Amino acid sequence: MRYFLFLGLIVCYLLVWFIFFKPFKYEVRPSVQESVVFYDFLYRSFAIDGSSFVLQGKKGVKRSKEIEVIQPIAYRNGEKITAQKGIFHQDKNSIDLFDKIVYLGKEYTLKSSKAHYDISSEILSIDSPFVIESDRYTIFGKELKVNKKLGRIWSKKVKAIIKSEE
């Protein structure tokens, strides 16, 4: 009986000590670990006008509001964008592309190292040097903004080489 009384007093002492003195420090913070990892995945979204956007990649890491994609390939209306890395923002419905970006359009091929593509408004923005190649011309420039819905292209510091049809 004395043995149980002694153990009970030790447990009560430790309980009071833990409650009032708080010997352990702890901090609650959000996790920075990867949420979900996908391998060889496919993401598809449809617009009201019937067009679709398809994003596929070798590896994807889903976080709270974005998916980091390794070697993304994006398809939209017969056009294709590839890169080494991309970050797809689900809340903004856009994708940031990095390293070796190639845009294969119906009329031309665009190459750059950094781009932002807004899927809903179909605007491709490039803040780094770029090259546009076609059968008829080659264009070099610094910044580019392509609005596919309006059919307009804005650029800065452009140099063009126009090929003759001889």
Backbone bond lengths (Angstrom), bond angles and torsions (degrees), N, CA, C in turn:
res aa  C-N    CA-C-N  psi(-1)  N-CA   C-N-CA  omega(-1)  CA-C   N-CA-C  phi
1 M - - - 1.438 - - 1.525 110.95 -
2 R 1.328 115.95 -40.59 1.455 119.85 179.18 1.537 110.24 -64.11
3 Y 1.315 114.79 -32.83 1.460 120.39 -179.86 1.534 110.06 -63.43
4 F 1.340 119.15 -46.51 1.469 123.49 179.32 1.528 111.32 -67.17
5 L 1.330 116.63 -37.11 1.460 120.35 177.67 1.534 110.55 -64.97
6 F 1.322 116.26 -41.23 1.457 121.03 178.02 1.539 111.09 -64.16
7 L 1.332 117.37 -45.03 1.470 121.16 177.78 1.531 111.29 -64.09
8 G 1.321 118.00 -38.11 1.467 122.27 178.07 1.515 111.64 -63.82
9 L 1.345 117.28 -41.22 1.461 120.68 178.01 1.534 111.46 -65.54
10 I 1.314 117.09 -38.60 1.473 120.39 177.97 1.532 110.42 -64.95
11 V 1.326 117.34 -42.94 1.469 121.36 179.13 1.523 110.29 -64.47
12 C 1.325 118.35 -42.55 1.473 121.43 177.81 1.525 110.96 -63.82
13 Y 1.335 117.07 -42.00 1.452 121.17 178.56 1.535 110.46 -61.14
14 L 1.339 116.55 -46.47 1.466 120.17 178.82 1.526 111.86 -64.13
15 L 1.328 116.96 -38.44 1.461 121.19 179.01 1.530 110.87 -63.47
16 V 1.330 117.53 -45.57 1.466 121.48 178.47 1.525 109.80 -65.20
17 W 1.311 116.87 -40.16 1.455 121.01 -179.76 1.538 111.02 -63.54
18 F 1.347 117.97 -44.26 1.472 122.02 178.39 1.526 111.94 -65.15
19 I 1.324 117.04 -37.98 1.466 120.12 -176.94 1.526 111.17 -70.70
20 F 1.332 118.08 -45.91 1.457 120.31 -173.11 1.531 114.54 -89.77
21 F 1.298 118.56 -33.25 1.466 120.25 -174.18 1.532 113.71 -99.19
22 K 1.296 119.03 -17.44 1.471 125.33 177.83 1.533 111.10 43.77
23 P 1.306 117.97 73.72 1.464 121.00 -174.99 1.531 113.82 -70.82
24 F 1.333 117.88 -18.72 1.461 120.25 -177.97 1.520 109.90 -107.40
25 K 1.324 116.01 132.83 1.461 120.75 176.10 1.525 107.79 -99.29
26 Y 1.293 115.32 134.11 1.456 119.99 178.23 1.521 108.75 -140.63
27 E 1.315 115.03 155.54 1.461 121.31 -178.07 1.525 108.00 -134.59
28 V 1.305 115.42 133.20 1.457 120.38 178.24 1.524 107.56 -99.97
29 R 1.325 117.03 121.65 1.460 121.81 178.48 1.521 109.00 -145.06
30 P 1.317 116.91 159.39 1.457 119.22 -178.46 1.526 111.59 -66.83
31 S 1.283 115.57 150.54 1.452 121.54 -178.77 1.523 110.51 -74.22
32 V 1.326 116.59 140.49 1.456 121.26 176.35 1.526 110.79 -104.02
33 Q 1.313 115.87 7.35 1.450 119.50 -179.84 1.520 110.36 -74.74
34 E 1.310 114.97 160.92 1.448 120.90 178.03 1.518 109.35 -66.61
35 S 1.320 115.52 137.16 1.455 119.42 -179.39 1.522 110.66 -76.92
36 V 1.317 116.27 -65.03 1.455 121.56 -178.89 1.522 107.45 -136.84
37 V 1.316 117.27 136.44 1.459 121.94 177.81 1.523 108.30 -111.10
38 F 1.351 116.45 127.34 1.456 122.28 177.89 1.526 108.34 -108.91
39 Y 1.319 116.90 146.34 1.458 122.19 171.99 1.522 107.98 -122.90
40 D 1.333 116.99 132.78 1.468 123.22 -177.87 1.520 110.55 49.48
41 F 1.319 116.48 63.26 1.458 120.93 -175.00 1.519 111.65 -104.16
42 L 1.322 115.89 166.42 1.462 123.81 179.99 1.516 108.31 -138.64
43 Y 1.339 116.64 127.49 1.470 122.71 177.52 1.519 107.19 -119.84
44 R 1.319 117.55 132.98 1.461 121.39 -177.42 1.521 109.52 -133.36
45 S 1.337 116.37 135.67 1.463 121.13 174.91 1.526 108.49 -134.05
46 F 1.317 115.08 150.12 1.461 121.25 -177.93 1.516 109.53 -119.61
47 A 1.328 116.47 142.38 1.464 122.13 177.96 1.523 109.56 -99.39
48 I 1.319 115.61 169.32 1.462 121.43 -178.94 1.528 111.03 -65.64
49 D 1.334 116.77 -33.58 1.466 120.04 -177.99 1.529 113.43 -77.45
50 G 1.319 118.18 2.14 1.454 122.16 176.82 1.514 114.35 96.27
51 S 1.328 118.21 -7.96 1.456 120.45 178.73 1.524 109.65 -78.35
52 S 1.311 115.57 155.24 1.461 119.57 -179.45 1.524 109.86 -124.98
53 F 1.319 115.40 155.78 1.457 123.24 175.74 1.518 106.87 -123.10
54 V 1.324 116.87 126.82 1.459 122.03 -178.80 1.521 107.77 -120.88
55 L 1.334 116.27 128.72 1.462 122.66 177.07 1.512 107.71 -123.43
56 Q 1.318 116.27 123.66 1.459 119.85 175.61 1.513 108.87 -132.01
57 G 1.331 116.03 158.37 1.452 119.94 -177.83 1.511 111.81 -162.16
58 K 1.324 115.43 167.33 1.464 121.16 179.31 1.525 111.16 -72.61
59 K 1.346 115.77 -40.86 1.464 120.62 -178.55 1.517 108.31 -147.15
60 G 1.315 116.60 140.12 1.453 121.59 177.60 1.515 110.20 -135.28
61 V 1.326 116.49 138.97 1.460 122.11 177.59 1.518 107.01 -117.53
62 K 1.327 116.81 113.48 1.463 121.31 -177.77 1.513 109.16 -89.38
63 R 1.314 114.25 126.31 1.459 121.19 173.87 1.512 107.90 -113.92
64 S 1.314 119.20 -165.83 1.466 121.35 -172.01 1.524 113.04 -59.55
65 K 1.334 118.84 -50.15 1.467 120.50 -176.84 1.517 112.92 -125.13
66 E 1.322 118.09 10.55 1.455 120.03 -177.02 1.516 111.22 -148.02
67 I 1.318 114.80 161.03 1.456 122.03 175.06 1.524 107.04 -124.98
68 E 1.329 116.75 120.89 1.461 120.95 175.58 1.521 107.39 -88.42
69 V 1.327 116.91 124.28 1.457 122.10 -172.10 1.524 109.54 -116.98
70 I 1.331 116.32 131.65 1.456 122.06 173.90 1.525 107.36 -96.59
71 Q 1.313 117.35 129.04 1.463 126.41 -176.68 1.530 111.75 52.14
72 P 1.343 116.31 62.33 1.466 118.65 179.74 1.530 112.14 -74.85
73 I 1.315 114.78 147.85 1.458 122.93 172.14 1.521 105.76 -130.40
74 A 1.330 116.26 120.61 1.462 121.15 -178.38 1.526 109.01 -115.95
75 Y 1.330 115.86 132.91 1.463 122.34 178.11 1.520 109.09 -116.31
76 R 1.338 115.79 137.52 1.463 120.62 174.98 1.518 108.19 -153.88
77 N 1.303 117.32 117.85 1.471 124.20 175.32 1.531 112.89 51.10
78 G 1.312 117.64 47.10 1.455 121.35 177.96 1.515 114.70 79.65
79 E 1.319 118.82 4.52 1.453 123.21 178.37 1.522 108.76 -110.27
80 K 1.327 116.19 152.95 1.461 120.49 -173.05 1.525 109.65 -135.45
81 I 1.338 116.57 137.06 1.465 122.83 175.33 1.523 107.58 -124.33
82 T 1.334 116.99 129.50 1.462 121.46 175.73 1.523 108.87 -124.11
83 A 1.330 116.13 155.05 1.468 122.15 178.37 1.522 108.63 -159.23
84 Q 1.315 116.57 174.25 1.459 121.04 175.79 1.523 111.78 -84.00
85 K 1.348 116.79 -33.81 1.460 121.05 -178.32 1.518 108.61 -147.14
86 G 1.316 116.29 145.98 1.451 121.12 177.66 1.515 110.78 -148.19
87 I 1.323 116.16 153.00 1.465 121.81 175.75 1.522 106.97 -124.33
88 F 1.332 115.80 112.79 1.460 121.92 -178.65 1.522 108.66 -93.17
89 H 1.348 116.90 119.31 1.460 122.66 179.75 1.524 108.11 -95.25
90 Q 1.330 116.73 112.92 1.463 120.72 -176.38 1.522 112.00 -71.84
91 D 1.329 117.85 -36.77 1.465 119.78 -177.60 1.529 111.99 -71.90
92 K 1.325 118.53 -31.26 1.465 122.23 179.90 1.526 112.43 -96.11
93 N 1.328 117.28 -10.90 1.463 123.77 -176.91 1.532 110.32 55.13
94 S 1.342 115.22 52.49 1.460 121.46 -179.75 1.523 109.12 -143.58
95 I 1.332 115.36 166.09 1.456 120.34 179.58 1.526 109.13 -136.24
96 D 1.340 116.13 134.35 1.463 122.96 173.58 1.521 107.22 -98.96
97 L 1.323 117.01 130.32 1.460 122.18 -176.73 1.521 110.03 -116.45
98 F 1.348 115.99 143.31 1.454 121.95 -177.91 1.526 110.04 -136.36
99 D 1.332 117.03 144.75 1.464 125.69 171.33 1.534 114.02 63.96
100 K 1.313 115.60 119.28 1.466 124.85 173.82 1.525 112.83 53.23
101 I 1.309 115.92 57.35 1.462 121.05 -179.87 1.522 108.63 -83.84
102 V 1.322 116.05 131.14 1.460 122.23 176.13 1.517 107.47 -129.34
103 Y 1.335 115.86 122.24 1.461 122.64 177.84 1.524 107.30 -109.45
104 L 1.318 117.12 115.79 1.455 121.99 179.31 1.516 108.47 -102.40
105 G 1.319 116.29 100.14 1.457 121.78 178.64 1.516 110.78 -92.43
106 K 1.309 116.04 -176.72 1.458 120.95 179.56 1.522 111.41 -73.80
107 E 1.342 117.32 -30.12 1.458 121.19 -175.61 1.523 113.85 -112.57
108 Y 1.325 118.51 -20.57 1.455 120.51 -173.77 1.522 110.84 -151.43
109 T 1.354 114.91 167.98 1.460 123.53 175.41 1.523 107.61 -119.24
110 L 1.327 116.77 132.10 1.459 122.41 -178.25 1.522 108.69 -116.95
111 K 1.339 116.97 134.91 1.465 121.79 178.81 1.520 108.97 -127.49
112 S 1.347 116.09 136.92 1.462 121.35 179.66 1.525 109.12 -159.22
113 S 1.346 116.04 -175.51 1.465 120.03 -179.54 1.523 113.53 -117.02
114 K 1.342 118.40 -14.62 1.466 120.75 179.97 1.522 108.70 -152.33
115 A 1.340 116.68 131.58 1.468 120.18 -178.14 1.519 110.28 -151.34
116 H 1.332 114.63 161.44 1.464 122.81 175.18 1.524 106.85 -131.33
117 Y 1.338 116.81 128.09 1.460 120.86 -179.01 1.519 109.17 -121.34
118 D 1.334 115.85 117.13 1.461 122.20 176.09 1.523 107.04 -90.23
119 I 1.317 116.52 114.25 1.458 121.42 -171.74 1.524 112.06 -71.91
120 S 1.319 117.45 -44.20 1.464 120.07 -175.13 1.528 112.11 -67.84
121 S 1.331 118.82 -40.61 1.464 120.50 -179.45 1.529 112.62 -96.22
122 E 1.331 118.10 -0.71 1.465 124.66 177.89 1.528 112.06 54.26
123 I 1.332 115.95 51.46 1.463 121.55 178.17 1.528 108.56 -116.32
124 L 1.331 116.05 124.02 1.455 123.04 176.67 1.521 107.78 -105.08
125 S 1.343 117.23 118.26 1.468 122.61 -179.48 1.521 109.16 -114.04
126 I 1.330 116.15 130.89 1.457 121.94 179.44 1.524 107.72 -125.48
127 D 1.335 116.76 124.48 1.463 122.11 -178.74 1.521 112.82 -104.56
128 S 1.304 118.29 5.13 1.458 122.29 -178.38 1.536 108.97 -120.37
129 P 1.328 118.37 171.53 1.468 119.87 177.60 1.532 111.60 -59.41
130 F 1.330 115.53 147.32 1.461 120.47 -176.53 1.524 110.30 -141.70
131 V 1.340 115.00 164.43 1.460 123.20 175.38 1.518 107.41 -134.69
132 I 1.332 116.46 128.74 1.462 121.84 174.56 1.522 106.76 -112.68
133 E 1.338 116.33 125.50 1.459 121.22 -179.22 1.516 109.76 -119.82
134 S 1.323 114.72 138.58 1.453 122.08 177.67 1.524 107.77 -143.83
135 D 1.324 116.59 176.18 1.459 119.82 176.34 1.527 111.11 -67.59
136 R 1.321 117.21 -29.71 1.462 122.22 -174.06 1.521 114.08 -100.68
137 Y 1.326 119.04 -20.41 1.461 119.90 -173.98 1.525 111.16 -155.30
138 T 1.346 114.43 163.13 1.461 123.64 171.55 1.523 106.34 -133.73
139 I 1.333 116.35 128.41 1.462 121.29 -176.88 1.526 109.29 -122.68
140 F 1.344 115.68 131.58 1.459 122.55 174.88 1.520 107.42 -113.07
141 G 1.319 117.55 141.88 1.457 119.93 179.83 1.511 112.49 -161.49
142 K 1.348 114.66 178.08 1.460 120.00 -176.26 1.520 112.47 -104.13
143 E 1.305 119.08 -51.76 1.463 122.73 179.61 1.521 108.24 -126.31
144 L 1.323 116.20 147.69 1.458 120.34 -176.24 1.518 110.03 -146.32
145 K 1.318 115.40 142.87 1.461 121.40 174.05 1.524 107.02 -138.37
146 V 1.327 116.56 119.85 1.461 122.32 -178.35 1.519 108.04 -113.92
147 N 1.325 116.79 120.10 1.463 122.21 175.40 1.521 106.92 -104.93
148 K 1.327 116.62 105.16 1.464 121.20 -175.84 1.525 112.11 -70.36
149 K 1.324 118.23 -34.00 1.467 120.72 -179.05 1.524 111.31 -67.42
150 L 1.338 116.89 -42.80 1.462 120.79 -179.39 1.523 112.71 -85.95
151 G 1.326 116.88 -16.23 1.457 120.43 -177.90 1.516 112.93 72.22
152 R 1.328 117.50 32.23 1.465 122.12 -177.80 1.523 110.87 -117.63
153 I 1.334 114.43 149.50 1.459 121.90 177.66 1.525 108.06 -130.90
154 W 1.342 117.39 128.50 1.462 123.72 175.07 1.520 107.71 -114.70
155 S 1.334 116.13 141.12 1.450 119.33 179.70 1.526 110.34 -154.23
156 K 1.351 115.89 163.06 1.461 122.91 176.57 1.525 108.81 -123.79
157 K 1.325 115.27 147.55 1.467 122.68 175.45 1.527 111.60 49.67
158 V 1.301 116.11 67.39 1.461 121.99 -175.65 1.523 110.49 -100.07
159 K 1.330 116.09 137.16 1.463 123.04 170.71 1.521 106.35 -125.72
160 A 1.326 116.42 128.53 1.462 120.33 -176.16 1.522 110.68 -122.36
161 I 1.308 115.31 143.73 1.459 123.08 172.46 1.524 105.93 -118.16
162 I 1.336 116.34 114.02 1.459 120.85 -178.13 1.523 107.75 -101.98
163 K 1.320 115.89 127.18 1.460 121.55 -177.03 1.522 109.71 -89.17
164 S 1.319 116.00 137.65 1.464 120.19 178.73 1.525 109.77 -82.72
165 E 1.312 116.02 161.09 1.464 121.02 -176.88 1.518 111.83 -100.86
166 E 1.305 119.11 35.72 1.465 122.08 -179.58 1.488 111.60 -82.09
